[in-house]
Each structure stands twice: as C-alpha cells, then as structure tokens.
Amino acid sequence: MRRHWRQLLASVAAILAALVVTTTLVPASPASAASLTEVTGFGTNPTGIRMYLYVPDRLPTNPAVLVAVHYCTGSGPAFYSGTEFKSLADQYGFIVIYPSTVRTGNCWDVSSTGALTHNGNSDPVGITSMVKYVQQRYATDPSRTFVTGASSGAMMTNVLLADYPDVFAAGAAFMGVPDTCFQATAGNPADPTQQAGWNSACANGQVTKTAAQWGDAVRNSYPGYTGRRPRMQLWHGSADTTLNYNNFGEEIKQWTNVLGVSQTPVKTDTPQSGWTRTWYGDTSAQPPVQAISLAGVGHSLPMSGQAKMAITFFGLDSTSVPPSSSPASPSPSSSLPPSSQPPLPSGCTASISLNSWTGGYVATVSVTAGSSAISGWTVGTTLPSGSAVTNSWSATGSGTTGAVTFTNVSYNGSVAAGQKTEFGFQGTGTGPATATCTAR
C-alpha cells in the first residue's frame, strides 16, 4: 500500500493574487522582509500537518490568499522553491500558504471518510485552519481564497472544494482525480493520521460515473450546503501513467455538474502547441469550469507559465505590486552572524533521502545551489548492483541501472543561491546513498 502511494509523484503549480480594484498598498504586517516561515499553533489540526507561510513585502489592503498543496514525496518548502507561486505572489500581492503533510510518503489523505467530509477529522481540517488563521491575522478578503495543487495536491484541491465550498472561491488542479475517486476503507479508524489505501482502479482511470453521480459525491461532502460553489480549472497530460488521463474527463463531468453547466465546451483554443483549452458555462476569462489538456505530456505539471494561467483564471492578475525597498533579511535557517557563517560552495550539491522496503525504495533528492544562483542542474548517482530505476518525477532521467543521471525539468532548474529544490525516483533493489550535482 505504501509503495503504491509513493508512486504518486509530480511536481508542481498555480496561483492567485491580489485585489483587482484600485487600492492602497501597505507593508505586510508583521513581516519586513519576505521569507518562507513555519507557523505553529494555527488552530485545529487533527493530523498534525505543518504550515509554511509566504507573505510578500508589499500587499494591497485585504489581500487574497492562495493555498498551494504539494505532491507525494514533496513538502511545503519544496513546493515553494520548485514552483512559480512565490514570484507571482510578489508581483501581484497575495499571500501563499504551503501546507506539509507528515505521513510516510508525504501524500495527502484524499481517501478516508474523515477527509471526504466537511469538518471531518483529517488533513482538510488542518488546511482550513491555516486559511482561517491567515484571514484573521492579515485581514484578507475572504471572497478571494483559492487553492491549487499538483498530483496528490491536485487530488486535495478537488477534496477541499467539495468539503469547504464556503471557504474557497476557486481551485486549479494539476493532474488530479475527481473528488471521492480515491475513496477507500480507512486503515485504522482510531488513528486519523493513517490515510486509507491506494486506489488502483481510480489511478488507472477505471472509475467511471455519470456527471450526476460525481456531482452528488461533491454535494454529499457537505450535506445541506446551498451556497455558491467554487469554480474549477483542470489540467492533465495525455501521457500521464501515474494518474491516468481518463480522470481528466471524469473531473470535467463532476465540476460541470456541480456548477450546473453543460459538458459541451462553449469555446476551445490552443494557448501553446499541443495544449487544448476548453471553456464550460461561458467564454469569460473566469468561467465556471476551464480545462487544459496537454498532448504527449506525462505526470510533470505544472510547467513553466501554467501558474500564471491559473492566476488569470482566478481573476487576480490585474494588480501590479512594486518591489519592497526593505533590505533582505538573513536566512532564518542560520543563527550565525553573517561574518561567521561559512562561505557557500560554488555550483550545487545533492543529497539523497531513502525510504526503503524489501525489494524496493523511493529516493528523494535535494538539490541545493551554492554561492550563486543556478539556471539548471544535473545529478548523477550510481546504483548498487542488481538495483534499477523504474520511474522518476520532477526530473528527466537517463539510464536505469549502474550510473544514472537526472536533469531538471522546466519549472525547477532555476534555484537561488543557498536555496534548494527536490526531485524523486523509485526503483527495485537498493537505492543509492550519495549523489553529485553539476550546475549550469
């Protein structure tokens, strides 16, 4: 079961942003120099998930909030460093919450009854507590709260819109599955931190329902709710072998039904070669449902520029926020004064964290830039005899046995000095313990 959850890989993407009306820009209170900060004690949190927060130096009055949910094997900090959300937050003036799950494999619970119920007892409760904390502390506009995620995070995006239509105005799901598609019997009802198991039928695209059945699944997540429903933007690659492309069509069925619009597109265009974008309900920039299919693309979203398209779908890309004049703050990860900190090496370094079991492993690799920013990287490692790589995510792999290499993909090649990004791979046998990194 755990092994299958580790196969849910991805990488990341999407967004939102600030007030579109003319407004006075004010410094973000309490931060004076923007950085990713962990927040504790934010409210009800039955599964002990962690909260990371990014507040730009400059915000409009009553800013918007984006929740950006990571993929399996990922983390809030990895999603922060490996996606474009942070730079878009700086540009458009919105706050980003990066939740981190804590269970084995770092996948989100999108299966248990507690996760698929409004005010249940699993991860969605903790994420919603983070939102309420930020709304109160920063006086945000509650009508401009959004969520996006990749892979497991996209699955959670579907779940959050179903569980909490009163909290989220819209979502953007990169390579997910419909709400409740992963529903399964909970592993241990007495322990809400234990997610229910992998749903192979859903992952393989074998779960098919009518639009009304999918819509009822969403409505049953919050019985009795009669208010407005959040809009949805859906993304999927046609060559996805981790969460089969058939799930894309099932998601379209679900959200068009929930929002009461036809499954027949009212508009179709091609924003880039191989990308097919369809509108449902109306032809505005913010329709009830929008779907983007990517021909020949696997489980590797979001790609460069796609986060900005999500911002446009949210309708929050009209306010330009000037950069802060405040000096950069020292890294919160170090307590040494600048004069006594050891100099960073040049280039990049790579470290491997292994999660192993009999006959297999998942390797999470951290790539850290040295004293200067890098625009690309290649990581090399040598597998023990008898071991092989079966798949990888957030990187392009070369070779499956012996000496293998992994090169960045479009969205995680650029790494600021001293910062890091992550990728992962899975295999049979025993995983490697060390790796080298070459920067470009």
N, C-alpha and C positions, 0 to 999 in steps of 0.2 A: 504494500500500500504506500509506504513512504517513498519507495523507489519511484513509483508512478508519479507521486506528487513532485518529485524533483525533476521530472521530465517536463513539467510545465515551466518553460523558460520564457524569455523575451527580453525585451528591452523597451524601452520606454517612449511616452509622450503626451501633451495637450495643455489646456490652459484656460485662463480667464483674466479678467482685468478690471480696470477701474471704472469710475463714473464716466459716462459719456456726456453728461451735461457740463456746462462751464462751472468750475468750482475752484475754490481757493486751495492751493497745495500747502500742506503743513508738514513739518517733520514728523516722522513716525515716532509716536511716543511709546515706549521708553528707550528705543534704540537710537544711537547716534551714528553708528557705522554698521551697515548691514552685514550680517553673517548668519550662517545656519546655527540655530541654538536649540538644544534639547529643553523641553518643558516638562516638568513633572507636576503631579497634583492638579491635573486639569479637570478632574471630575470622575464620574462613574466609568469604570474601566474593568469589566469582569474578566477579560483575558490578559490583562497586564501588558497590552501593546504600548509602544513607545511613541512619543510625539516629538517631531522636529519642526521648527518654525523658521520661515524666512520672511522678514519684514523689510522692505526696501527703505532706503534713507528718506525718500520723499513719497508721500502718499496724498491723494486727494482727501477731502472730507468724506467720511462714510465710505471707505474703500470696499472693494469686492474681495471675496475670499475664494481661493481655489484649493481643493484637496487633491493632491497628486499621489496616486497609490501605486506602489512598486510591484514588480513581477516576482514570481517564485525565485528563490535564491538571492533576491535583492534586499534592499533596505531603504529607509528614508534618505540617508546621506548618499547612497549610490544613485538613487533616482534624482536627487538634487544635482549631483555632479555630472550625471550622464545624459541629461535632457536639457531642453531649451527653456523650461519653465522659469528658471531664475532670471535669465536675461530678459524675458518678456515681462516678468513682474517689475523689473527695474524700469523698463521702457514705458509700461502702461499703468504702473502704480497700483498693484494689488498684492495681497498677502497670500503666501503659499504655505499650506500645511503638508508635511511629508510624514505620514504615519509609517511605523515599522512594526511588522509582526515579529513574534518571538518564538514561534514554534519551529520544530525541526523542518528544514527545507524552506523556511520563510515563505510559505504560501498562505494565502488568506482563507479563512473559513467561509466558504460560499455554499456549504452543503448541509450543515446541521439545522435542525428546527430553530434553534436559538439564533442562528444567523439570518434565517429567512423570515423573521417575524419582527414587526415594529416593537421597539422596546424589549427585545429578547435578552439573551444572556451571552452574546458573543461579540466578535470584532466590530460589527457595525455600531454597537452601543458606544464603544470607546472612541471610534472615529467621530461620531456625532457629538460626543462630549468635547472633543478637541474643537470642533466648529463652534459650539456654544461658548467655550472659553474665549476664543478669538473674537467672536461677535461682541461679547461684553467688554473685553479689555480694550479693544481698538475701535469701538463704536462703528462697526462696519454696517453696510447696507444689507439687511437680512434677505432682501429680494435678489441679491446678487451673490449667491453662494453656489459654487459649482464643484463638480468632481470629474476627474479624469484618471485613467489608469491603463496599464499595459498588461496583457496576458492575465495572470491571476488578479492584477489590479483592475483590468477591464471587467472581469467577472464580478469583482466587488463593486465597480461602478454601476453595473446593472442591478445588483442587490441593493445598494444604497438608494437608488432612485425608486425602487419598489418599496423598501422599508420606510423611507423618510421623504415622501413627496412634499411634505410641509417644510422641509429644510432646504432641499436642493432645487435650484431653478432649471438646471440642465446638466447633462453629462456628455462626455466624449469617451467612448470605449474603443481602445485599440486592441484588436484580436481577442475578443472575449466570447462568451456564450450567453444565451438568454438567462434571465433571472429564473431560478429554480431548476435549471437544466442539470446541475450537478447535485441535486438533492439526493441524499442518501441517508441510511440509518446511522445515527451518531455512534461513535465508537464507545464512549463512556458518558452516559447522561449525567453522572455525578461530577464530571470534570469538564467544564465548558472550554478549557484550553485545548482539548483534544478534538481536532476537526474530524468531520466524517470523511470517509474514504474517497479515493479517486473514482470518478465515474467514467469508465472507459467508453461506454456507449455514447455519452454526450461528447467526450473529447474526440471521438472518431466520427462525429457528425451523424450518428444513427438515431438520435432522438428527434422525432418529427411530430409536431402537433398542429392543430388548426390555429389560426390567429386568435380566435375567441378563447381557446384553451390557454394559450400563452398569456393573453390579456388577463384572464381570470387568475392566473398564477400571481401576477403582479398585484391585482386588486385584493387577493386573499392575504397578501403580506401585511396589509394594514386594513383589516375589516372595518367597515363603517366610514372610511375616509371618503369625503365627497368633494374635496377641494380641487384646485388646479393640479395638473400633472406636469412634471418636468419634461422638457424637450430632450431629444437624444440624437447624438451624432455617432455613427458606427463606422469602424474601419476594419478591413480584413484583407489579407493577401490570399490570392487564389491557390498558391502552392504551400499553404500552411499545413504541415503534417503533425503539429502538436495539438492545436485546436482546429479541427477540420473546417474548411471553408463553408461547408453546409450550415454551420452555426450562424454565419452571417445572414443568410436568408431567413433563418428562424428568428433571429433578433429583429429583423425588419418586420416580420409578421407581428411579433409581440408588441413593439412600440407603436406601430401604426394603429393597431387595435386599441392600445391603451389611450392613445391620443385622438382616437376617433377619426382617422383619415384613411383614404384608400391606399391599398398596397400598390396601386399603379402609379409610377412616378409622374409628376407634373412637369418635370424638367430634367434633362440629362446633359452633362457636359464632360469635357476631358481637361482637367486643370494641368495635367502633365501627361506625357506619352505613357500609355498603359494604365492610367488612372481613370476610372469611370465614376463620376459623382452624380448621384440622383437625389432629387428633392421629393418630399411627400407632404401633401397638405397645402403648400403654397410655394411660390418661387422667390420669396424674400431671402435675404442673407441669413435669417434666423427662422427657418421653417420648423414645423413640429418635429419632423424627422429628416435627417440627411444621412446618406450612406456613401462611402467611398470604397470601391473595390480596386485592388491593385494586382494587375495581371502578372503572374510569374513570381510574385513576392512571397517569401516564406514567413516564418514566425520571427519577425525582426522589426516590429513597429514600436514607437513612431520613428519615422525617418526625418531627415532634415527638412524643415519648413512646415511639417504637418502640425506642430504645436500652434503655429501662427494661424493655420486654417481653423483650428479648434477655437482660438480666440475670436476669430471673426464669427464663427457660429454662435458663440456666447454673446456677441454683440458688444464687446468690451475693448475694441481696438481703436477707438477714436480719440482717446486722451493721451497726449504725449507728456511724459513726466521728465523734467530736466534732471540731470545728474546731481547728486549731492555734492556740496563743496567740502563736506567733512572729511578729514584725513582717515585713511583706512585704519581700522583697529588691529592690534596684534592678534595673531591666531589664538583662539580660545583653547586650542589643544596643548599649548605650552605655557608653563608658568615662569620660564626663564626670561630675564630681561633681554632685549634684542642683542646687547653687546656680548652676552654669554651663551647665546644659542649657537650650537654647532652649525657650520655652513651646510646648506643642502648640496648633495652631489649634483652633477650635471646629468642631462639625459633623463632617464626614467629607471625605475626599479619595479620588480614584480614579486609578489608573494602569493603563495597558494594555501588555501584552507580546504582540507579534505573532510568529506563526510562519507565514510566507507561502510560497507557491509560485505558479507561473504559473497564473493564473485563480482563485486561492482563498486562504484564510487561516483560521487559528484564533487568536482573541483570548482571552487570559487576563487577567482584570481583578481587581486587588487593591483592596478597599475598606477603608480604614483609618479608624478612629474617632479623633476629635480629643481634646480635653482632658476630655471627659465621655463616658460610655458612651452608645450609641445603641440604640434599640429597633427600628429599621427604616431602610432606605435606598433611594434611587432614583438610578440612574446614567444620565446622558444623554450621548450622543455623536452626531456627525454623520458619516455615511458618505460617502466620496468619490463623485463622480458615476459611475454605472454599477455601483456595488457594492450588495450586498444581504446580509441576514442570512438564513440558511437554517434554523438551529436554535440553541438555547441550552440551558444547563444550570445548575443551582443558582441560577436567577433566572427571573422571568416577564418575557418581552419584549413590547414594544409597538412595532409598526412594523417594516418590513423594509427600507426604503430611506430615504435622507435622514436626518432627525432621528429617532433611535430612543431608547427608554428601556428600562431593566431594573430591576425591583423585586425585593427579596429574597423568598425563599420562607420557609416556616415555620421551618426549622431554622437559618438563618443571618442573621436580621435583627438579633439582639442581639449587639453587639460591644463588648467592654470598652474603656475609654479607652486609646488608644495601640495597640490590637491590630487585627488585620485578618482578613478573610475573603476568599474568592475565588469568582468565577463565570466562566463562559466562554461564548463563542458562536462560531459558524462561519459562513462566508459565501463568496460568489463575488465576484470582483473584488479590490479592495484594501481592507484593513482600516483603521479609523481609528487615529490615533496618540494622541489625547488624549480625556479624558472628564471630566465634572463629577459631583459627588456631592452629594445633598441628604439630610440626616438627618431622622429622625422621632423 
